Amino acid sequence: MSAYHQMGHDSESMILEPELNRFKGAILSPVNYNPGNTIDQCKRFRKERGDLDIVFDPQLYFPVSERGKLPKWSYLPKDLDTTDPSVSTWQKIVDQVLIAVRDFSPNGICSPAAMPRTFSDEYYDTIVTVANYMAEKLGVAGCRPILTALVGLTDLGRNQRYLSVASILGKYRGRGVYLVLADDHPPRIERTDTGALEGATRLIRLLVRAGYEVTVGFTSSEMVLWKAAGAQNVASGKFFNLRRFTMGRWDEDAKKGGKSMWYWFEPSLLAFLREADINRFVNEPFPISESHRENPYSQGMLKKLKDPEQERMLADSWRQFLYWFAQYDANVGTDISKVTRTLEEAASMWKQVQAKKLKFEEEKNTGEWIYSWDIVINELTRRAD
């Protein structure tokens, strides 16, 4: 049971910080780093932390306007956005990816996948075929193949769609699955679509029971659901747009709403609070989570709240959440009863907040997602797949 660091811009130092050593691995980002940068990163990682599991994600599913350094990589086809690549074309892309990674030799490689026009059976068949081809090419080499399962989240809740998706993904002949749940939900607002979330948890549970090792990428506090479903690994990053793969994230970037403002993550509410919110919360007074006692970044932020240094606070807030993320992953494992207790405690705290008529800066920061997540866990426990 492990947490992975979803790399973004200027993330290398965070991965190597002793306080964040609960992270087992790093998922490299060719969107943010060119081949030369990536070679240097991997050399540094292996020198300073030889136990780090390094995974390469080709990231071809990013929209054309947001590919950053990706054009510097030889495997990016020029016509990816104007044609639907055939299986033979995808096989050539796989060949190019395997050539591109030779100079830094990651421990694992995610299969290349593009964002589809529709999440059809044909699309899922194609990504599995591509992943199986990559697994065959790698053979018994030390680098393990991982299926990139880019899945439409909203689609999973319709007519038990998760069953057919699981059936198709089950044709993958490798063991590792990198699950990227895509929707159009704003990155700073928690998901509350119970049908979609339940479909995702059931998909994860089916894959795990079929013998796959599932890593859920781009996840935030809803990782509690994926852990309850049995996901062995979860991945997150420092920016909000690294904690959810949603097309709405690009709008968030354009407004600069996802990067410039710091947030305090409060585990007792499973919520992100702005500066005025956390001051109101503790002055009410409400007790903050006991987990903050162990979190060095929480302790630093509490001191700075009395004499704020905003630039430093932003960096601390990234680390404060990531520390909790890896700590919770280690503590909860895949024990659904522990997740249930987490949600019960959060629901109780939100009731107290509401009883005091305390409101937070973010209009939708009301805790409504806790009830939705509780429904998902209850259904997961109550009803078989």
C-alpha positions, 0 to 999 in steps of 0.5 A, a space after each residue: 500500500 503506497 503513495 506516489 508523488 505526481 510530479 509537476 513543475 519544480 517538484 524534484 526537491 519535494 520528492 527527496 525531502 525526509 519529511 515526505 519519505 512515506 511516498 514510495 515512488 514518483 510518476 514522471 511528467 514529460 509535460 513538465 520536463 524535457 528528456 535531458 531534465 528527466 535524465 538528470 532527475 532520475 540520476 538524482 533520485 537514485 543517488 539520494 533515494 535508491 528505494 524510490 520507484 520511478 514510473 514514466 507516464 507518456 501523458 499523451 492524453 493531455 490536450 494540445 494546448 497544455 502539452 508543455 515540454 511534450 513536443 521535445 519527446 520523440 514519441 509524440 506523433 505530429 498527427 495525434 490530434 487530427 487522426 485516430 491512430 490505428 493499432 499499428 500506429 500505436 505500436 510504433 508509438 510504443 516502440 518510440 516510448 521504449 527508445 525514449 526511456 532507455 537513457 533513464 531506465 524507469 522502474 515502470 512504464 505506463 502504456 501510451 493512451 490518448 483522450 478519446 472522443 467517446 469512452 467506447 468499448 472500442 477505445 478501451 479495447 485499443 488501450 488494452 491492445 496497446 498495453 499488451 503489445 508494450 508488455 510483450 516488447 518489455 518481456 522479462 526486462 527489469 522494467 515493468 509494464 503498466 496499463 494506462 486506463 484512462 476512464 470516463 468517470 461520469 460514464 461509469 455510473 450509467 447502467 452499470 457501465 463499470 462492469 463492461 469496462 472492467 471486463 475489457 480492461 481484464 484482457 490486459 495480460 500484465 499486472 499493473 494498472 494506472 487508473 486516470 479518472 477523467 471528467 469535467 469537474 472543477 479541480 478545487 470542488 469535491 466530487 459528489 456524483 454518487 453514481 459515478 463515484 460508486 461506479 469508480 469504486 466498483 471498477 477498482 474493486 473488480 480489478 483488484 479482485 482480478 489480481 491487478 495492482 491498481 494505482 489511482 492517479 491524479 487524486 485528492 482527498 477522495 482517495 479515501 474512496 479509492 482506498 476503501 475500494 481496495 486500490 493498492 496505490 494512490 498518487 497526488 501532487 502539489 498543485 490542485 490540477 495534479 490532484 484531479 484530471 479534469 478538462 476544467 483544470 485548464 480553466 482553473 489555470 487560466 484564472 490562476 485559481 489553482 496555483 497562487 493561493 494557499 489552503 490548509 487541509 483539515 482532515 477532521 472535515 476532509 476539506 481545504 480551508 483558506 486563511 480566514 477559514 482556519 482562523 475562524 475554525 480554531 477561534 470558534 473554537 473547534 479542535 483541529 485533527 490530531 494528525 496535525 501533531 505529527 505533521 511538521 508542515 501543519 506545525 509550521 503553518 500554525 506558527 506562521 498564521 500569527 505572523 504570516 509569510 504568504 510565499 512560504 505559506 504556499 509551499 508549506 500548504 502543498 507539503 502539508 496536504 501531501 504529508 497527510 496524503 501519504 500518512 493516511 494511505 499508510 495508516 488506512 491501507 485498504 481497510 474500509 472500516 477505517 474509511 467509514 470511521 473517517 467519514 463518520 467523524 467528518 460528518 459529525 464535525 460538519 454538523 457542529 460547524 453548521 450548528 454554529 452557523 460558521 461559513 467558509 470563504 468558498 461558497 461550495 465548501 459545505 461538506 456536502 461531499 461527505 454525505 455523498 461519499 458515505 452513500 458510496 461506501 455504504 453501497 459498496 459494503 451493502 451490495 455486491 458488484 
